[in-house]
Amino acid sequence: MAENGDDRPDPDALLVEVGREGRGRLKVFLGAAPGVGKTYEMLRAAQDTRAEGLDVVIGVVETHGRRETEALLAGLETMPRRVMTYRGRSFPEMDLDAILAREPTLVLVDELAHTNIPGSRHAKRWQDVEELLAAGIDVHTTLNVQHLESLNDVVERIAGIKVRETLPDAVLEKAAEIELIDVTPEVLQKRLREGKVYVPEQAARAITRFFSRGNLTALREMALRVAAERVDRDMLDFMKSHAVASAWPARERILVCLTTGGEAERLVRTGKRMADRSRAPWIVLGVGDAGGADPAVEKALVLAEQLGAETESMSAAGSSSEAILDFARRRNVSRIVVAAGNRLRRVFRRPLHERLIAGGEAFEVTVLGGAVDAPARPRSRDSVSARPYLLGAAFVGLALPFGFLVDRTLPLANLSLVFLAPVLASGVTGRVPAAVFTSVLAFVAYNYFFTEPRLTLSVIHPWQMLTLGVFLIFSLVVGILGARLNAQVAAMRLAERHTRALYEFSRKAMTATSDYDMAWTIVSQVRSSVPVETVLLTPDATGRLAVLAAWPPIYELDAASEAAADWAWRQGQRAGWSTNTLPSSAWQFVPLLARERTLGVLGIRRETGGEPLRAADRRLLETLVDQAALILERARMIAETAEAQRYSQTEKLRTALLSSVSHDLRTPLVSIIGAVSTLETLDGSIPERDRAELLKTIASEANRLNRFIQNLLDMTRLGYGALVIRREWLDLTDVVTAARERLKGRLEGTDVRVRIAPDAAMVEADPTLLEQAVVNLLDNAARYCPSNEPVEVTAERRDGALVLTVADRGPGIPPDKRDCVFELFWRAENGDRQGAGTGLGLAIVRGFVEAMGGRVTVGEREGGGARFEISLPQRVMPALEPETADA
């Protein structure tokens, strides 16, 4: 629903709709008692669904021998039941695994509240249904209203029978559709007499007991109310998702507003009685200047939760009436209950209920007046503190000496400014009552000590009465404004603290580089922001929850806490302390949900001797939990993205390698095989000149294949870090000569000109790596250089480094491609039309040179062509020792 004037749909409502995708739909046929026809209607709807061509199976249906119901089983596939043995007897139960393996579109599951035989996977049948829904299978089921947990005690008071098989109300709330099967008590009793519900002997006893007309009427009313509540919830969901701004009071909903602690608990109890009389849902809203921090309001909110109310709290440092009205519109409230407030407040400000009536004509406003005959209830220490009043008296006491000092220089009217200062100081350090008390005390002191006759409270001049009256009014106004300013500052500080906590949380999460760092960020930030102990549990490699981080540090949980954590993780709901699920656990575990999966659970525990969490802290904790889920989801996405990138890179390299191998490995092999086949077939008739040419081709292609395999091996060594650098002093001329010798066949017809400066004759490098780098550069130059153009190899010392240059007169390399030439398989990506080449040679050159601590660059040769430069850092060559020189 639109919020704060926004006409956009509620994002939470849209997320709920999205969250239902991928899950099966649950339809519940709800009745007031056995025999109303729930199973009959479920089977009739299943026959209609089957007629539409959908796959429908029966998981479990109890006909109880009713012929009309059994007739509807025709044509429906029934899944065989699983026989369970308990205490020597066999019991048929629904075979959950068989249904999951069968994967039907719709399965019929009768008696949702049924208790399974001990030894089954789940204790209750509704838990089996939850697993079917999670698997994407639609479920139709039946339920009697007396099996709802919230109505269990009511049914016992009405019918005198304790219903043993119950299920949580949340199961019914998750149903996508509820169909009420209703008949009048007279019709149901007639069915009983006709034997359509129980055998005649049982029917006679049932009519006088459980199925009496009064019991059936009460149960029917409860079933109708449950169905009406569901319809009301569906209407609210529609209003939220379609941004309906105004209230639709289709049913009564009560909002109890707690603005001060004086009447808070009485308001809550009154709201509870109103809700019970009207059978209406009710909400208790704590409204405070600083996020509802009044201890009495916090205590009343806890009481409201115990009485079954939905509780909310909000900060309204500005107009509390506008905040309440906006909340009431969003929650489709029909009646607002407020306290009348004390008389002093009504003197200086328009009462809250009048402001609500003026601004919310669509709401019924109920005003709770103060108790007239009841004695005043003593206020608790938590809600009242003497400190602000003592501070106010001290401020007035400090103002008195200063007043005596300036009494002789300032007129009486101006002297009143001295006593406004303590009123303002009291207002900004306390609340409105303390400011009013200080105003009255300052008025009395001003009158008693500084007006004639002095040391009395009487006055003799009429103008003094005017001065004192104006002073009292202004002091009250200043005090109240100062108190409100103090409340607004407190609210801003609280909001700033929460904002800073969320900012720090996000900032630290962005800098975390591992799951362990993120886990410590989560627990430490929650611990520093909210006064609770924290523990984070995530599934390990075996799928079991394990403690990943905790503050204060702990390494394992007790059995009760482990059970609560596991339940919260698997069910995606809160469990443990202060919840209705496994409350014996000392921890409360909150699931961290993201993208319809539970990433882990966050455990919180109140500090030893600590106070209950305030409403503002609870809201901050919920926000931090959502942030923690996003952090874990971010870590998961980073890991998945990195894995996808690794896979993509692997696929890219594999494709390039296969392309290279398919061309550069096959081409020399084809040449060698063709030459050998020619020699074998025409050995005697081949002239010697042709025979020599064929042998030369075999040798050349074999050397080419050898160079290719050597490049693959070198890249493997580079990739796995298997290179071992052996530095020694080399004669650069010998290195270049050896490289030319290895490429003798390749360089045939290419003029290689070598020019090495005298001071560059000796170089310190790894002989194998440097020679292979020169070989690859010469091979690359010979591939692209025209046959009538020379390839120049030069070397010189420059800035403490040896610079070896290989330049050709080929087509050169465009500037936008020079950063790519040293990448793996770059030539292979350009296709096969530019001559043979694996795209490995230059990548190997860069790898070898960088392994020796140097660098390789490419540029344009003057006059056209490519120019490759290898720069290797060099130290001064040590002098040869005499014995080495003689040798």
Secondary structure, DSSP 4 states (H G I P E B T S, - for coil): ---TT--SPPHHHHHHHHHTTTSPPEEEEEESSTTSSHHHHHHHHHHHHHHTT--EEEEE---TT-HHHHHTTTT-EEPPPEEEEETTEEEEE--HHHHHHH--SEEEE--TTPBPPTTSSSSBHHHHHHHHHHTT-EEEEEEEGGGBGGGHHHHHHHHS------B-HHHHHT-SEEEEE---HHHHHHHHHTTSSS-HHHHHHHHHTTT-HHHHHHHHHHHHHHHHHHHHHHHHHHHHHTT--S---SS--EEEEE-SSTTHHHHHHHHHHHHHHHT--EEEEEEETTSS--HHHHHHHHHHHHTT-EEEEEE-SS-HHHHHHHHHHHTT-SEEEEE---HHHHHHS--HHHHHHHH-TTSEEEEEPPPSSSPPPPPPTTT--SHHHHHHHHHHHHHHHHHHHHTTTS-HHHHHHHHHHHHHHHHHHS-HHHHHHHHHHHHHHHHHHHSSSTTSS--S-HHHHHHHHHHHHHHHHHHHHHHHHHHHHHHHHHHHHHHHHHHHHHHHHHH--SHHHHHHHHHHHHHHHSSEEEEEEEE-TTS-EEEEEEES--S---HHHHHHHHHHHHHTS-EETTSSSSTTSSSEEEEEEETTEEEEEEEEEEPTTPPPPPHHHHHHHHHHHHHHHHHHHHHHHHHHHHHHHHHHHHHHHHHHHHHHIIIIIHHHHHHHHHHHHHHHHSTTTS-HHHHHHHHHHHHHHHHHHHHHHHHHHHHHHHHTT------EEEEHHHHHHHHHHHTTTTTTT--EEEEE-GGGSEEEE-HHHHHHHHHHHHHHHHHHS-TTS-EEEEEEEETTEEEEEEE--SS---GGGTTTTTSTTHHHHT-STT-S--S-HHHHHHHHHHHTT-EEEEEEPTTSSEEEEEEEE--PPPPPPHHHHH-
